[in-house]
Amino acid sequence: MKNKYSKIVIFLIGIILINYIGSKIYKRFDLTEDKRYTLSETTTSIVANIDEIVAIKVYLEGDFPAEFKRLQIETKLHLEELKNLNKNIQFRFINPIDKTQELIEKGLEPSRLQVEENGVLSEIVLFPFAEINYKNKTEYVSLLKDIFTNSQDQQLESSIQNLEYAFANTLHKVTSKKSKKIAVLRSNGTLDDIYIFDFLKKIKEYYFLAPFTLDSVVKQPQKTTKQLSEYDLAIIAKPTKKFTEEQKYTLDQFIMQGGKTLWLVDNVQAELDSLMQTGEALAYPRDLGLTDFFFNYGVRINLNLVNDLYSSQIALATGNVGNKTQFNNFQWNYFPVANSLNNHAINNNIAPVNFKFANSIDTLKNGISKTILLQSSPLSKVIGTPNIVSLKSINQKQNPADYSNGNKPLAVLLEGNFKSAYINRVKPFKLNNSKETGLNTKMIVISDGDVIANDILKGQPLELGVNKFTNIRYGNKDFLLNAVNYLLDDTGLINLRSKTVKIAFLNKQKAYEEATKWQLINIIFPLLLLGAFGLIFNYFRKKKYH
């Protein structure tokens, strides 16, 4: 008897000990094919550096349909993983139903989504956001990714696979200090602030920004060159005025010293506004004085226009109803929609990028590594300039046979030790510590200045990449953000942004049509199974005792 009680006591002590050890040691095994629950080194590093309490409020509590319940569960699982890495991360889920006005005042707009259940469509309103507070900083995480071109299931899949990047990116912003500096060129007729407002607002979250002019290089070449060398990256967005030799040499030496550059250049003068006024306009070469400059580095921006059957739309007036002008959207082949090649961290997993009057790029052999990041579709061609561009072409039927020479490069990454464009040439001015062979560096050349330009509506800048005529969202912002991150060696966040997770969703139509069948199976099959078990049990019982 005593031995029996001893075993029971030992058993109970064992259970208590196992539970205690289990509460102290946390370990999950990720057996998923896409390793969706395995945190990247970038996330681990960001979370490990958090030295004070991070309070996270997630406004995803409530009664949701199954799809959104999945987003809620995945968000909770991800935050538990982060908390396991660092106990300073504290989170709680909040039902926003009583905080609607407060959240709207914070700038968090609710999402209205169509939900189909049992063949009936209904609308739900939710606030898919998380609020992160760290020290005296507050940032918001959008948990539902906006993708207007995808279905709701695809939007949820994209949102789930974006969770790690969304939280890591925001935690990085609130816990890290800026270090890299970006010069935004403000000379040579580059884009005004209002046209690059949305993109600059985005990268300002990560880097120091400052306007920079090359106008003073004529009078103060040494000082201008020295000031530019203090920056890590220069952005040259759609210059329209010719560069002088002094300005080019300043930029050349910035590159030789290891400076990174992002070039967004139109080599042809062509604007939609001019077309809208008269219906046609002359597209002609724009002399920026950069042809020899780029040729030396290994690329040539051609004096042509890319005409692509895979393109975005523009709105044209088609008539009047009463006193109100009616507009319709039409495909405009001079606005190519370039697909990602998915061959580099910069272009991996991004939406198509919208170009406007782009030129093709040729790459030249010179020992510099070149990666084509974006290109036109296979059904594209080039139009030489000067040439008349007319809106009448919209109504003309296009022959696909004329578009057989596509895949024209539109964005190219160059990496390596560049040679000066002024090697073995007379220099525009004398410069201390000038270099003819540069340090290892990178540059990206994009043959369209409008890739970085956001639309304007009623005098206000819209979000970059959103077509104001169709409200379709393109990948311009993600592509350029990846480009800047890569040029400044912030590659960890790029890899997070392009992480792919495959989520299996329920076929609602099939589930609705077969609901009765599966309900009967779920009710009858267990009863049959139970009955069969009872018969077998009675059979063997009778056999044993009779």
N, C-alpha and C positions, 0 to 999 in steps of 0.2 A: 504493500500500500504506500509505504514511504517512498519507494522507488518510483511509483507511478506519479506522485505529486512532484517529485524532483524533476521528472521529465517535462511536466506541464510548466513548471517554473522556468526551466531552461528554455523551453519553446517560447514563452512570453518574453523573456529577456532578449532572446534572439530577434524576435519581431521588432521590439522597441529599438534595439541596436541598429538593425537594418534601416528602420525609418529615420533614425537620427543621422546615420551616415548619408542616407539619401537626401536629407534636407540640407546637408552641408556640401555635398558634391553634386554638381549639375553637369550632365553630359547628354547631348543629343547626337544621334547618328543620322547624317543626311544620306538617305538611300535613293533620293530622286535622281532621275537621269540628267536633268539640267542643273543640279546642285543649287537649287533656288534658295536653300536655307544655309548655305555656306557663305559666310561673310568674307569679303575681299580683304586683302592686305591694307588697302586704302582706308576702308571703313574701320578696321581694327586699329590702325594708327591714329585716326582722328579721335575715336572714342577713348583710346588709352590716354590721350593727352588732356582729357577733361579733369580738372582739379577741384571743381566746386559743383554744387548741386545744379543739375539741369532739370527744370520742371517742364514736363510736356503734357499739354491738355489735348486730347483727341476728341473732336466733336463727331464721333461716329457711334454713339450709343443710341439705341432705339429699335423699333420693329421694322426691319428691312426685308425686302424680297431676298431669295436665296443668293442671287448674284452679288448683291451689295453686302450681304452677310459674309460672303467669301472675302471681300475687300476688308471688312472689319476684322475678321479672323486673321488674315494674313498680316495686317498692320499690327495686331496685338502680338502675334508670334515674332515678328521682326523686332518689336520693341523689347520683348523678353530676351531676345538674343543680345541686344545692345546692353540691357541692364545686367545681364550675366557677365559681360565684359567689364563693366564699370558700374559699381553700385551707386555712383553719383547721379546716374540717370534714373529719374523717377517719373512715372507716367500714370495717368488715369483717363478713363473714357467718360465723356460727359454727353448727356442728352441735350442738344441745342434748342429744344422746343421752347424753353422758357427764356432763352438768351438771343432770340432772333434779332431784335432791334440792336442789341449791344454788339453782336457780331457784324451786322451790316455797317454800323458806325465805325468799326475797325477796318472796313474795306473788304470784308469777306462776303462775296456775293453768293447767294444760294444757287444750287443747281436743280433745275427742274427736269426730271427724266421720265420717259415713257416706260412703263412696266407692263408686261403681259403675263397674266396669271389665269389659268383655266380658260384661255381664249378671250379674256376680257382685258382691254387696255385701260390703264389708269395712270395718273401722274403723281409722282412723289417729289417732295421738296426736301433736300438735305444739304448740310454744310460739310462737305468732305475736306476738312482742314484740320491741321494740328498746329497748336501754338507752342513755340519753344521759348522759354525764358532762361537766360543765363547771365548772371551778374546784372548789369543794367541794360542788357540787350534783349529785344524781342523780335523774333522772326516767325513767319507763318509758312507752313508746308501745305501745298495743294496735293491732296491724296488722289484726286480724280483728274487724270491727265486729259487736257482738251485736245481732241483729235476729230475735227469736223468731218473728215473724209471717211472715217471708219464707222463700222456698226457699233452698237452699244456693247456687245460682247468683246469686240476688238478693243474698244476703249477701256473696258475693265481689265482685259489682259495686259494692255499697255500700262495701265495704272499700277497693277500688281508688280510687274517686272520693273517699274520705275521706283518702287518704294525704297530700296536700298540707296539709290542715288539721291532721291528727294531728301531723306533724313540725313545722309552723310554730307550732302552739299550744304544743307542748312546748319548742321552742327559745325561744319568747317567755317561757315561765315560768322557764327556767333562766338566761336572759341579761338579763332586764329587772327593774327595781325597781318595787315597788308605789307608786302615787301617790294613787289615788282612795280615798275613805273612805265606807263604807256604815253607816248607823245602822239597827239592827234593833229595831223598837219592842217594848218589854217591859212595856207597860202596857195597860189596857183589855181584859184577858183574851185577849191574842193567843196564838198557838200556843206550847206549851212547846218547849224546845230539841230534845227527842227526836223531835218530829214534823217538824222542818225541818232535822234534823241532816245529811242527805245533801246537800241543796242548799247549805247554808251551808259544808259541807266543800269543795264544788266551787268556789264563788265566792271562798272564802278563798285559793285558789291565785293569784288575780289582784288582789284588793283587800283593803284593811284593813277588818275588821269590828269593830263594837262594839255592845253592847246599849244602848238608850236608853229612858228612861222619861219620861213626861209628868206623873207624879204630883206633881212638885215645882213645877209651873207656877203653882199657886195662891199659894204662899208666895214663890217666886222667879221671876216671869215674865220679867224682863229677862235673868237669868242662863241660864234654860232655853232661851230663844229664841236667845241668843248661842251657847250650846253646840251647838244643833242646826244653826245656820248654818255650823258648821265642817265639816259633812258634805256630800258630793256627792249622796247618794241616801238616801232613807228607804224601808224596806220595812215595810209594815203588813200582817201575815199573820193573817187571820181574827180580827179583834177581836170580842169578845162582850159587852163592857160599853160603855154609852153614853159618848160623848165630851162633855166639858163645853165651854162656850163658850170658856173660856181655852185648853183644849187645841186646839180647832179653830182659834182665832186664831193660835196658835203655829205650827201646820202651814201655815196660810194664808200667813203671813209668810215661812215657809221657802220656799214655792213662789214668792212674789212676788220673793224675792231670787235666784231662778234655780235653786233646789233641785229635784232630780228625785224623783218618788215612784212607787212600785209598790204599788198597792192590790189586795189580795185580800180581798174583802168578801162575807160571806153576809148577805143581808137577810132571810132566813127561817130560823127555828130548825127544823132537821130533821137527825137523826142516825141512822145505821144501827144503832148499838148499842142505842138505845131500841126500835127495831123488832124486833130479834132477841129481846128479852126478852118481849114481849107479842104480837108479830105485827102490831101496828098502833100508830101514834103520831100525835099531832096536830102538823101542820106549821103554824106561826103566825109572823106578822111579828116581826122582831127590830128593836127601836128603838135604833139606834146614834147617832141625832142627826146623821146625815151627809146626809140627803136634800137639805136646802137648800144644803149645802156643795157637793155634786156638781152639783146643778142649776145653780148659778152658773157652774160650770166647763164645763157643756155636756153632761152625761150624767145619766141617771136609772136607778138599779138598782131594778127593779120588785119588788113584794112577791108574787112567784109562784114556781113551780117549773117547770123545763123538763122535759117528758116526751118522750123521743126513742126511736124504734124502733131507731136505730143507737146501741147502748149497750154497756157492759161487763157482766161477769157477777159474781154474788156466789154464795157457797157456802151451801147450806141443808141441814140434817139431813133425810134422807129415810127413815131406818130404822136398824135395828141388825142386825149379823151377830155372833152371840155376845154378847159384852159391849162390842163396839166400834161406835161410832156411824158410820154411813155418810153421806157428804156428796156432793151433786151440785151442779154449777154451773148457774145459771139467769140468763137475760137480765134485767137490772134497769133499766127504762126511765128511772129517775131518776138514772142515772149516764151522762149523754150522753158519747159519744166524738166530739169536735168535730174536723172536718177543717180543715186549713189552706187559706186562700184563695190562697196563693202570690202575694200582691199586695204583699209588703213583705219587706225583708231579714230581719225578725224571724220571719216564718212561712214563708219559702220553704224547700221541701224537708224539712220536718220530718214525723215520724210523727204520727198523730192524737193529740190530747190528751184525757186522761180527766178528766171533771168529776164531782162528786158533789153532788147537790141544788143545781144551779146556778139562778140567776135570770136572766131576760132583761134586756137593757140597751136603753134608748132613747137616741138621740143628739138633741141640741137645737141649734138654730141660734144661734150667738153669736159668729161670727168666728174661732173656734178650729178649726184643721185636725183632722179626726177620721178615723182609719183603723180599720175593723173588722178585727181580726186573726184572731179565731176566731168561729165561729157554729155553731149546731146544724144537724143535717141537714135536708133538705127535708121529711122525714117526722117532724116534731116538732110539739109543741103546748105551751101553757102551762096550768098548773093554778093557779087562784087560791087564796089562803090567807086565813083559816085553812081547813084541810082535813085530813081523815083520810087518811093514807098507810098502805096495808095490803099485807102480803106476799101476800095472797090474789090480788092483781091479776096476779101472775106466771102463774097458771093460767088467766087469762081471755084469750080470743082477742081480739086487737086488730083493729079495723077501720081499714085504711089511710085510708079516707075521712075519718076523724076527725083525721088528721094531715096536713092539707093546707095548713097555714099555718106552715111551718117557717122555717129559716134565721134563728133568733133570735140577735142579737149576744150574745156571752159575754165577749169581751175587746176593749177599744177603746184605741187609742193617741190621745192628745191632744197637740198641739204648737202653740205660739204664745205670745203675750203675754197671760197670764191677767189678768183683773180680780179684785180682792180680793172674797172672799165677804162682807166687812164694809164694802164701799164704801157710803157714805151711811147707815151704821148706827152705833149706839153701840158703841164698842169695849169688850171685857171688861176691858182694862187699857191704860194708856198705854205706848207703846213708842217709843223713839228710832229715828229713820230708818224709820218704818213706810211702806209703799207701798200705794197703791190700784190702781196698774197695774204689773204685774210685768215682770221681765226675761224674755227669750225662754227658754222651758224646755219640758220634756216630762213627761208622766205616762202611766201605763198603768193602766187600771181593769179588773179581772177580777172577775166576779160569782160567785166561788166561792173560799173560803179553802182548800179541800182540794186545789186544784191544786198547791200547793207542799208538801203534807204527804205524807211517805213512810209506808208501812205499817209496823206493828210486829209482830214475830213473836218470841214467847218473850222479850219485854222488850227486844229488840234492833231498831234501825231497819234497814229494808230499803232497797234502792236506790229513789230517787224514780222513779215512773212504772212500776214493775213490780207487777202485780197479784198479791198473795200467794195468791189462790185459783187462778188460771189460769197464772201465770208469764209472761203476755203483757206485753211491754214497750211502753209508750206514750211519746209525745214530750214529756211534761211537763218533764223536765229540760232538754232542748235548747231548748224554747220559752222557758222562764224565763231560761236562760243568755243566749240571744239578746236577750231583753228587757232584761236588766241591761246587757249589752254596748252595746246601742243607746242606752239612757238615759244611759250614761256615755261615749258617743261612741267606743266601741271597735268601729267598724263593719267594720274590715278582716277580723277573725276571723270575723264573721258571714258575710261574703261567701264566705270560704273554706269554711266549714262547709256552705254550701248549693250548692257547686260540683257540677255534674252531668257525669258521664262515662258514655257509652254503651259497654258492653263486649259484644262478640258472643261467645256461648258455644256450644259444640258440642252438638248434639242427640244425647244419648247413646243413646237408644232407636233412633233412625234409623240412627246409626253402627253399632250392634251388628247390626241387622237386615240392613244392606247391606254389611257388612264383606267378605264373600266376593266380591261383585260388584266392589268397588273394588280389592281385592287383585289380582284377575285383570286388571282394566283397567291397573293400575300395572305389572304384569309383561308382559302381552301387547302393550299399545300401544307401549311403547318399542322392543320387538323388531320389530313391524310397521313402525314408523317407520324403524328402522335398515335393515331389509330393503329398503324402498322407496327409501331413499337409495342403497343399494348398487346396486340395479337401474338407477336413473337414472344414477348415476356410470358404470357399465359401459357403458350404452347410448351416452352421449356420448363415452366414451373410444374405443369401437369405431368410432363414426361419424367421430371425428377422425383415427384412424390407419388406417382401411381405406377 
